[in-house]
Amino acid sequence: MPQATRDHCRAYFEPDGSLRDIYVFSTTIQDWQAVLDEVRRAGFRLKFEVDGVPAPVPIDVASTFDRSATRMLSIDVDGIVVNAHFFTQDEIELDIEPREVDSAKRFKSLRRFLALVGRSTKKPVVLTEESLPEEPLLRYEPDSDALVLLRAG
């Protein structure tokens, strides 16, 4: 399968009113913690909210799975806002607004972010259309450091 470039997947990021989701499957709380730790180390601007109210970014990710409130972490990846949702420990789910991936530079930033997530969890990372985890468009493979195109874009 070909290594993905922005030209290969330009259509994936055309605004259509929906988000693009990023998933890592079969995760543990340790995977979530590894991603949070790497995101902090990378120096991205982070914003955390509890029920829509700004709050300090947690040190221990386990506290984010308390069902008494909705929690979201926003990560600014060079102008692409990646939102982390803490629905379940078994699956990392993030989303992005496709229109923010509007240049080769931002596509490269997204690729670096997918690589960060893949390397920190040591698991593949997939990008899908919104709410379609079983139909990946792209997959980052941490073993080969490859972003693989799964469907023509």
N, C-alpha and C positions, 0 to 999 in steps of 0.2 A: 504494500500500500504506500502511496506517495507521502512524502513529508509535506505537511501543510504550509502554505504561504498565504499571505493576505489575498493575493490574486485568486488563489484556489477557492477561498471561502468568503469572498466579498459579499455574496448574496446572503450569507448567514447573518450578517450584521445590518441588513437593510431594515429600517424601522417598519414594523407591521403592527404595532400596538401591543406586542407581547415582549416578555423578557426572554433572556437566554439563561438556562440553568447550568450550574457546574456541580457535578456530583463525584463523591468518592463513596463507594459501597463497602459494606462489611467492615465498618469502622468500630473503634472502641473509644472510650474516654481518653485514652492515651494518644490516639491519633488526633483527636480534637485539640488536646493540649499541645501536641507537637506543632500543629498548624498555628495556633495562637502564639506560641513562643517564637516561631520563625517569622511570623508577620510582625511581631514587636521588634525583633532583631533587625529586620529589613528596613525599619524606619518609616513605614507607611503611616500616613495620618489615619488615626482610628477615632471612631465615634461610636459610643455604646448607648443604647436606649433601653429603658425598662418601661413598658406600656407607653412608649412615645416620649418619655421624659429623659433628658440627658442624664447619664450616670457614669461613674468611673469605670473604665475598662477593667474587667475582672482579671486577677492574676491566675486564679484557679478556675478553669473552664467548667468544672463540675457544677458550680453554683448557677450556671446559666440554664440548666435543665429543670429548674424549679418550675412546676406547672402553674404556680399562682400568678404569674405575670408573663407577658410577651416580651422577649428579649431579642435585640438585633444589634449586630456589630457591623458597621460600615467601614470599609477599608478603601482608602483612596489610592488607587494604583495608577499613578501618572494621569489622572483625569478620568479614569474608569472607576466608578463606584461599585465595589463588590460588596453585596450584602450577605452576611452570614445569618442563617436562621437555625435556631437551636431546637428543631422539632424532635429529634431523636439522636441518641448516642450512636446508633447503628449505621448512620448515613450522614455524611457531611453534605449539606445542601447550601449552595450559594447562588446568587443571581446577579445579573448585570443587565443594564439597559443597552441593547445592541447598537443604538445610534452613537454611543460613546466610543466605539471601536471604529473611528472614522479616518484613520490614517495608518500607514505602514508602521509608524513609530508606536502608536497605541496597540496595534496588533502584536508587535514585538513585546510590549509591556504585558499584555495579556498572556502571551506565551510564557514569559518569565514567571508570572504569577502562577500559572498552571504547573510549571516546573517546581516552584517552591512548594506548592501543596503536595505534588506527587513525591518529591524527594523527602519531605518531612513525614509523610505517612508510609512511604515505600509501596504505594499502591497506584494503579492507574486512575487518572482523572478524566472525566468525560464532560464535554459541552453539548447541551441538547437544546432543542426548542423548549419553551416553557411547559413544565409538567409532563414531559415525555422522556423520562429517564431510560426507557427501554429502546429509544431510537437515537443513539448518539450521532452527532455530526463530526466531532473531533475527539481524539483520545490522546492524552499525554501518557507516554510509557516511561516510567522512571528508570527502568533497567537499561534502556537504550538512549534515554534523553531525546526521544523523538515525539513530535506532535504529528499524529497520523490523521490524515483525511479519511473519513469513513464513508462519506457521501459527497458527491459532486455538489459544489455550491455555486 
